[in-house]
Amino acid sequence: MLRGKHILLGITGSIAAYKAAMLSRLLIKEGAEVKVVMTEMSKHFITPLTMATLSKNPVLVEFYNPENGDWNSHVSMGLWADAYIIAPASANTIAKMAAGIADNLLLTTYLSARCPVMIAPAMDLDMFKHNSTQTNLKIIADRGVSIVEPSSGELASGLEGKGRMAEPEEILFALDRLLTNEKSALKGKRVLINAGPTREEIDRVRYISNYSSGKMGYSIAREMVRRGAIVDLVSGPVSLDPPLGINRVLNVNSAEEMQEKTLDCYKDKTDIVILCAAVSDYKAERPQQGKLKRDKGPLTLNLVPTKDIAASLGEIKVEGRIHIGFALEADNEIENAKEKIGRKGLDAIILNSMNDSGAGFGTETNKISIISSKGDITAYPLKSKEKVASDIADFIENLLVCSKA
């Protein structure tokens, strides 16, 4: 999503300056054009030659080139950039930003920038916790500067605490999110997603489940976060890391637990609910407390239906909220999916076919059709689950825009 974007990377005097090298590489890999501006102090931590080589552009430190008098215009750089990231941002630079001091090229460029500005603070924990630093951070945040919170851990001083600059991958994600959600209709919306399989106990060591990996639901959650939504994820047992920037993850096992957590979250002023989980349709009527022994011969397992989460939400649907469901079908696909829309009170359903190669459970790709409550059908070709998530987000954004029209 950063392809073709002009990114200005500012580096200040901090031991974390070495991370700017990796950040520059990640930005280039994403297709961005990168220019670097450094403070004089930052040159003690990482060389301009390193940053020039990685960014593929000359590094700017002074207001002019002393050898030929060429002027490095802070105004031109501020107009060129689509985003200005200062990483690392020292306590000294943050204080000067708050006070409007412009005593180096990095700071004059900040005052001239018309693009979004983001900083990644890096300092010792006492400096970060100091009232003056916290006040300065609040001042620049109130002026529109985005702040990528530092993490906690071992610091260069040997102390443990908050002040470590965020990792380059986190900064890249925050930048992508910043540039993506500037005009997104999803910005600030509360989105509830459930994902993954459920497990229904047979005994203490066995369960009924399915082949869902949770990748589709997690991809949707990640895309919603990118677009500025506040995302709650109710997740069955999966082997996936929670998406960066997510509001909260509620881990569950059974269909009953998933229904309980989903209904609880729904009450928290949810704007959009996306029911992507592969919930078990049946559970054992009487799970065994111990372990079933095979020496007892043939086993008959009585199964009873689990509760339908989408239908339960449909019964308490709040006007103005958007409900999106998923359907995996093997035959009479369109008819079955349309029937579920009405019965479950959905605004749209995402249809997967078991007959499509490369789609469904356990794959990195998916092929969907989106059916609206009006009966409109939009079919999409086979894509990565990340791109499918983007298509779904586009569809929901369009629903939001049309609802305001």
Order of alpha helices (4+ residues) and beta strands (2+ residues): beta-alpha-beta-alpha-alpha-beta-alpha-alpha-beta-alpha-alpha-beta-beta-beta-alpha-beta-beta-beta-alpha-beta-beta-alpha-beta-beta-beta-alpha-beta-alpha-beta-beta-beta-beta-beta-alpha
